[in-house]
Amino acid sequence: MSGAIAIPGSRAETPATELVASLHDATQAVLSRIAPEIQAEGLTPCQFWTLYRLASGSLDHPGDIARRLGVTMPSVTASVDQLVEAGRVARSRSETDRRYVHLSITPAGRRSLGRILKRFDATLSEKLKGVPAADLKVAARVLSQVSDRVRPPRVVVVGRSP
């Protein structure tokens, strides 16, 4: 992989830039398919991805969610406020550091997320019919590796409770 970014379609395009372009195109296509499912549940994309991350158990702090989603803290705060008001997310303070807020998905949030994912899975399964499952697993593994290698490391603030 060279250090230069190539113009799309040029002979200098590298496997890495081709991967990034394909990833962008696939992401846009998938997001356009899931958007109606998210809207049908009365959620914004930021609210959906917040629920998704909370349900996965990988994140439970608004700042971590903002970094993972690539949005600002005010966007996450507004989304979380609405999710809490709708009963889809619970917010609690750390017992060891009252400044630290923990978020968790509620049963109502899980039901909303489940309905979206069920409808989306049916749509995606139909669209991916004919693509071998082994190919999808390889693609998922490669994208996971790209994500792990490219994502900036999490900055830990000394004195901040997890």
C-alpha positions in Angstrom: 0.0 0.0 0.0 1.4 3.3 -1.0 1.0 6.5 1.1 -0.7 8.4 -1.6 -4.4 8.5 -2.2 -5.3 7.7 -5.8 -7.9 9.3 -7.9 -10.8 6.7 -8.2 -10.6 4.7 -11.4 -6.9 5.6 -12.0 -4.2 2.9 -12.4 -2.7 4.1 -9.2 -5.7 3.0 -7.2 -4.5 0.6 -4.5 -6.3 -2.3 -2.9 -6.7 -0.1 0.2 -8.3 2.8 -1.6 -10.5 0.3 -3.5 -11.6 -1.2 -0.2 -12.4 2.2 1.2 -14.4 3.2 -1.8 -16.3 -0.1 -1.8 -16.9 0.2 2.0 -18.3 3.7 1.5 -20.6 2.5 -1.3 -21.8 -0.5 0.7 -22.3 1.6 3.8 -24.4 4.1 1.9 -26.5 1.4 0.2 -27.1 -0.4 3.6 -28.0 2.8 5.4 -30.5 3.8 2.6 -32.2 0.4 3.2 -32.3 0.6 7.0 -33.4 4.2 7.1 -37.1 3.5 6.6 -37.0 0.8 9.3 -35.5 3.3 11.7 -38.0 6.0 10.8 -40.9 3.6 11.1 -39.9 3.0 14.8 -39.8 6.8 15.4 -36.0 7.0 15.8 -33.2 9.0 14.3 -30.1 7.2 12.9 -28.1 8.5 15.9 -30.7 7.0 18.3 -30.8 3.7 16.5 -27.0 3.4 16.6 -26.9 4.4 20.2 -29.4 1.6 21.0 -27.4 -0.8 18.9 -24.2 0.0 20.7 -25.8 -0.2 24.1 -27.4 -3.5 23.3 -24.1 -4.9 22.1 -22.6 -4.2 25.5 -19.6 -2.6 24.0 -20.3 1.0 25.2 -22.1 2.5 28.0 -20.9 6.1 28.2 -22.1 9.0 26.1 -18.6 10.1 25.2 -17.6 6.6 24.0 -20.8 6.4 21.9 -20.1 9.8 20.4 -16.5 8.8 19.4 -17.7 5.4 18.0 -20.5 7.0 16.0 -18.3 9.9 14.8 -20.8 12.5 16.1 -20.5 15.3 18.6 -21.3 15.0 22.3 -24.2 17.4 22.0 -25.8 15.1 19.3 -25.4 12.1 21.5 -26.7 14.0 24.6 -29.8 15.1 22.7 -30.4 11.6 21.3 -29.9 10.0 24.7 -32.3 12.6 26.4 -35.0 11.6 23.9 -34.3 7.9 24.3 -34.5 8.3 28.1 -37.8 10.3 27.8 -39.2 7.5 25.5 -38.2 4.8 28.0 -35.8 3.2 25.6 -32.6 4.0 27.6 -31.9 4.3 31.3 -29.3 6.7 32.7 -27.5 6.2 36.0 -24.6 7.7 37.8 -21.5 5.8 38.8 -21.4 4.9 42.4 -17.7 5.7 42.6 -17.7 8.9 40.5 -20.9 10.9 40.3 -19.6 12.7 37.3 -19.6 9.5 35.2 -22.9 8.6 33.6 -23.7 4.9 32.6 -26.3 4.2 30.0 -28.2 1.0 29.5 -30.9 -0.1 27.0 -34.3 -0.9 28.6 -36.6 -3.7 27.6 -38.6 -1.1 25.5 -35.4 -0.1 23.7 -34.6 -3.8 23.0 -38.0 -4.3 21.5 -37.6 -1.3 19.3 -34.2 -2.4 18.2 -35.4 -5.9 17.7 -38.2 -4.8 15.4 -35.9 -2.7 13.3 -33.3 -5.5 13.0 -35.9 -8.2 12.2 -37.3 -6.1 9.3 -33.9 -5.1 8.1 -32.5 -8.6 8.3 -35.4 -9.8 6.1 -34.6 -7.1 3.5 -30.9 -7.6 3.6 -31.2 -11.4 3.4 -33.3 -11.0 0.2 -30.8 -8.6 -1.3 -27.8 -10.8 -0.5 -29.5 -14.0 -1.8 -26.9 -15.8 -3.9 -23.9 -14.4 -2.1 -22.3 -17.4 -0.4 -22.3 -17.3 3.4 -18.6 -18.0 3.4 -18.0 -14.8 1.4 -20.1 -12.8 3.8 -18.1 -14.2 6.7 -14.8 -13.3 5.0 -16.0 -9.8 4.3 -17.1 -9.3 7.9 -13.7 -10.6 9.2 -11.8 -8.3 6.8 -13.9 -5.3 7.8 -13.4 -6.1 11.5 -9.7 -6.2 11.0 -9.7 -2.9 9.1 -11.8 -1.3 11.8 -9.5 -2.6 14.6 -6.3 -1.4 12.8 -7.6 2.0 11.6 -9.7 3.2 14.6 -7.8 5.7 16.8 -6.9 4.3 20.2 -9.2 5.3 23.0 -7.8 8.1 25.1 -8.1 7.3 28.8 -8.2 10.4 31.1 -6.3 9.8 34.3 -8.6 10.1 37.2 -11.8 9.3 35.2 -13.8 6.4 36.4 -14.8 3.8 33.8 
